[in-house]
Amino acid sequence: MKKKVIGILVCMMMLAMIPLAAGLDVEKQLPEKDTTGGLDKTLIRGIVLFPRSSMGGDFKFFAVRVHYTTISLGGIKSGTILLQRISLPEIPTGIVGNFYLMGSFRGNLDAYT
Protein backbone atom coordinates (compact mmCIF):
# COMPACT_ATOMS: atom_id res chain seq x y z
CA MET A 1 0.00 0.00 0.00
CA LYS A 2 2.83 2.42 0.87
CA LYS A 3 4.56 1.72 -2.46
CA LYS A 4 1.35 2.56 -4.30
CA VAL A 5 0.94 5.88 -2.44
CA ILE A 6 4.59 6.78 -2.99
CA GLY A 7 4.26 5.95 -6.70
CA ILE A 8 1.20 8.17 -7.01
CA LEU A 9 2.97 11.04 -5.24
CA VAL A 10 6.00 10.74 -7.53
CA CYS A 11 3.75 10.78 -10.60
CA MET A 12 1.90 13.86 -9.33
CA MET A 13 5.18 15.66 -8.69
CA MET A 14 6.42 14.80 -12.17
CA LEU A 15 3.20 16.11 -13.72
CA ALA A 16 3.60 19.33 -11.77
CA MET A 17 7.12 19.79 -13.19
CA ILE A 18 6.05 19.72 -16.87
CA PRO A 19 4.85 23.38 -16.98
CA LEU A 20 8.02 24.50 -15.21
CA ALA A 21 10.24 22.75 -17.74
CA ALA A 22 8.29 24.27 -20.63
CA GLY A 23 8.72 27.75 -19.15
CA LEU A 24 12.50 27.43 -19.03
CA ASP A 25 12.83 28.04 -22.77
CA VAL A 26 14.96 31.19 -22.71
CA GLU A 27 16.67 32.56 -25.79
CA LYS A 28 20.39 32.89 -25.33
CA GLN A 29 22.14 36.21 -25.75
CA LEU A 30 23.37 36.68 -29.29
CA PRO A 31 26.92 37.95 -29.83
CA GLU A 32 27.61 41.12 -31.73
CA LYS A 33 26.67 40.72 -35.37
CA ASP A 34 30.14 40.81 -36.91
CA THR A 35 30.07 39.74 -40.53
CA THR A 36 33.57 40.88 -41.58
CA GLY A 37 32.40 43.90 -43.52
CA GLY A 38 29.45 42.27 -45.24
CA LEU A 39 31.55 40.39 -47.77
CA ASP A 40 30.34 36.96 -46.63
CA LYS A 41 27.49 35.18 -48.37
CA THR A 42 25.75 32.20 -46.76
CA LEU A 43 23.58 29.68 -48.58
CA ILE A 44 21.18 27.75 -46.33
CA ARG A 45 18.76 24.92 -47.03
CA GLY A 46 16.91 22.47 -44.88
CA ILE A 47 13.92 21.60 -42.76
CA VAL A 48 12.75 24.29 -40.33
CA LEU A 49 9.86 24.85 -37.95
CA PHE A 50 8.13 28.03 -36.79
CA PRO A 51 9.64 30.53 -39.29
CA ARG A 52 8.68 34.08 -38.37
CA SER A 53 9.92 37.59 -39.03
CA SER A 54 9.72 40.47 -36.59
CA MET A 55 9.16 44.17 -37.07
CA GLY A 56 12.87 44.88 -36.65
CA GLY A 57 13.70 42.76 -39.70
CA ASP A 58 15.00 39.75 -37.78
CA PHE A 59 14.06 36.29 -39.03
CA LYS A 60 13.79 33.48 -36.46
CA PHE A 61 13.20 29.77 -36.92
CA PHE A 62 13.90 26.40 -35.32
CA ALA A 63 16.32 24.39 -37.43
CA VAL A 64 15.45 20.69 -37.49
CA ARG A 65 18.24 19.96 -40.01
CA VAL A 66 19.80 22.82 -41.93
CA HIS A 67 22.85 22.66 -44.21
CA TYR A 68 24.81 25.85 -44.74
CA THR A 69 27.71 26.98 -46.91
CA THR A 70 29.47 30.27 -46.19
CA ILE A 71 31.55 31.82 -48.95
CA SER A 72 34.00 34.49 -47.77
CA LEU A 73 37.41 35.91 -48.52
CA GLY A 74 38.95 33.38 -46.16
CA GLY A 75 37.49 30.40 -47.99
CA ILE A 76 34.41 28.20 -47.98
CA LYS A 77 32.94 26.75 -44.80
CA SER A 78 30.15 24.17 -44.73
CA GLY A 79 28.26 22.48 -41.96
CA THR A 80 24.99 21.16 -40.56
CA ILE A 81 22.85 22.51 -37.76
CA LEU A 82 20.58 20.11 -35.89
CA LEU A 83 17.74 21.02 -33.53
CA GLN A 84 18.75 24.59 -32.74
CA ARG A 85 16.98 27.95 -32.63
CA ILE A 86 18.42 30.45 -35.14
CA SER A 87 17.94 34.20 -35.48
CA LEU A 88 19.09 35.91 -38.70
CA PRO A 89 19.40 39.69 -39.24
CA GLU A 90 17.24 39.60 -42.38
CA ILE A 91 14.82 37.37 -44.24
CA PRO A 92 16.81 35.12 -46.59
CA THR A 93 16.25 35.67 -50.29
CA GLY A 94 14.89 32.48 -51.80
CA ILE A 95 12.20 30.00 -50.83
CA VAL A 96 10.90 30.39 -47.28
CA GLY A 97 8.10 27.93 -46.60
CA ASN A 98 6.38 26.68 -43.49
CA PHE A 99 8.64 23.64 -43.21
CA TYR A 100 11.44 24.23 -45.72
CA LEU A 101 14.00 26.97 -46.20
CA MET A 102 16.28 27.41 -49.20
CA GLY A 103 17.95 30.76 -49.69
CA SER A 104 20.89 33.02 -49.05
CA PHE A 105 21.74 36.04 -46.95
CA ARG A 106 24.70 38.34 -46.36
CA GLY A 107 26.82 37.42 -43.40
CA ASN A 108 28.16 34.44 -41.53
CA LEU A 109 25.79 31.98 -39.87
CA ASP A 110 28.16 31.41 -36.93
CA ALA A 111 27.39 34.88 -35.56
CA TYR A 112 23.63 34.22 -35.40
CA THR A 113 23.32 30.67 -34.01
Secondary structure, 3 states (H helix, E strand, C coil): CHHHHHHHHHHHHHHHHHHHHHCCCCCCCCCCCCCHHHCCEEEEEEEEEEEEECCCCCEEEEEEEEEEEEEECCEEEEEEEEEEEEEECCCCEEEECCCEEEEEEECCHHHCC
